[in-house]
Each structure stands twice: as structure tokens, then as C-alpha cells.
């Protein structure tokens, strides 16, 4: 089993709450979403592994067995072209679970008319392989968010 950590502190709201059908309908994969606290902070690596893709608004960490976890910071934040985000690591570098990856300000994202909800997605996970450790309500960055079954 792989434990996927919460990358941000906030309230777990589930993927259906994300105002983007690609995430809300689970088209990218199973997972959940967090409504982050509205203060500047650091976004953490959800698992130990290597940063395979890194953009200011989103990143993928690939860990043991090739399992990849996508963290997407807000909706339509690619349109910000990195404004309000600061990369803390480099693509291709190893990270430990809970290590800071990106600094951002969710209040700035929201002030610009975008949703700051953070999607946390288990890429290529088969149906039933991922279950919530926190289904709804408060969660702290660096604590268990999802469980990914090792047999799947």
C-alpha cells in the first residue's frame, strides 16, 4: 500500500467539487481535492519519488513501482504563466514524501477569479485501487490523504 500525503492544509471536498469536468468526473484518474487555506504556503510532495513533470501550477511525482501522483494547484491556473507560484525543486530530482515542491498563494489565485481547489490524482490507478483516508473535512499538509492498494 502507498499512502498519499495531503500536499496542502485545508478541507477535503472530493473531486466532484472541482469546477473542471476533467477532474470532477475522474477522467485523469481517481483521487480527491482539497480546498486550501487562504494564505501563502508551500505545497508538499504527496509521495517519495522523482519529480517527472514540474510546472508552477502542477507537478507529478513518480514513486515505487512507477506510481505517479499528480498535484494540480487550482483551476485554469496555467493561464497565470507562473505568476504567484515559485518552484522549490527541479524536474528530474528525487523528493521525499512531505518535501516542499512549490510555493504559492491560493488567495491570489482566488482573487483573480479562479478556483484554488487542489486536485490530488493517482495516475493510471485501476478502479477500486484508491480509497480516501480523509473523505471530507479538515486535513493538514503532510498527513495521510489517500491509500493506494499495492495489489492494484
MOZIDA-V606598 format. One record per residue. N is the residue number from 1. D_LAST is the distance of its C-alpha to the last C-alpha in Angstrom with 2 decimals. Layout:
N_D_LAST, N_D_LAST
//
This chain:
1_9.17, 2_10.70, 3_13.67, 4_14.88, 5_18.67, 6_21.12, 7_22.97, 8_26.09, 9_28.04, 10_28.63, 11_27.51, 12_24.04, 13_24.78, 14_21.55, 15_20.89, 16_23.34, 17_26.11, 18_25.78, 19_28.74, 20_26.94, 21_25.33, 22_22.80, 23_21.24, 24_22.45, 25_20.89, 26_17.46, 27_18.22, 28_16.98, 29_13.67, 30_12.89, 31_14.75, 32_18.23, 33_21.75, 34_24.41, 35_28.13, 36_29.49, 37_32.75, 38_35.54, 39_36.64, 40_36.16, 41_33.40, 42_30.72, 43_27.14, 44_24.69, 45_21.71, 46_18.60, 47_16.89, 48_18.52, 49_18.53, 50_20.74, 51_22.24, 52_21.45, 53_23.26, 54_25.95, 55_28.29, 56_30.41, 57_28.61, 58_24.95, 59_22.80, 60_19.41, 61_18.23, 62_15.80, 63_14.63, 64_13.04, 65_10.78, 66_12.05, 67_10.44, 68_13.28, 69_14.80, 70_17.82, 71_20.70, 72_23.37, 73_26.68, 74_28.55, 75_29.12, 76_31.33, 77_31.77, 78_31.63, 79_35.17, 80_36.32, 81_36.10, 82_35.15, 83_37.92, 84_37.03, 85_34.18, 86_34.46, 87_31.97, 88_31.73, 89_29.69, 90_29.58, 91_27.00, 92_25.61, 93_26.21, 94_23.91, 95_23.56, 96_22.67, 97_20.76, 98_23.56, 99_25.88, 100_27.96, 101_27.13, 102_29.42, 103_32.47, 104_33.28, 105_35.36, 106_33.72, 107_37.21, 108_38.43, 109_35.61, 110_36.56, 111_40.27, 112_39.79, 113_38.60, 114_34.84, 115_32.06, 116_30.78, 117_27.47, 118_24.60, 119_21.28, 120_18.19, 121_15.31, 122_11.71, 123_12.22, 124_10.14, 125_7.31, 126_6.54, 127_8.71, 128_8.33, 129_5.62, 130_8.91, 131_11.97, 132_15.41, 133_17.19, 134_20.29, 135_20.49, 136_24.05, 137_26.98, 138_27.86, 139_25.59, 140_26.81, 141_25.67, 142_23.73, 143_22.40, 144_18.90, 145_17.91, 146_14.18, 147_11.40, 148_7.93, 149_5.67, 150_5.48, 151_3.78, 152_0.00
//
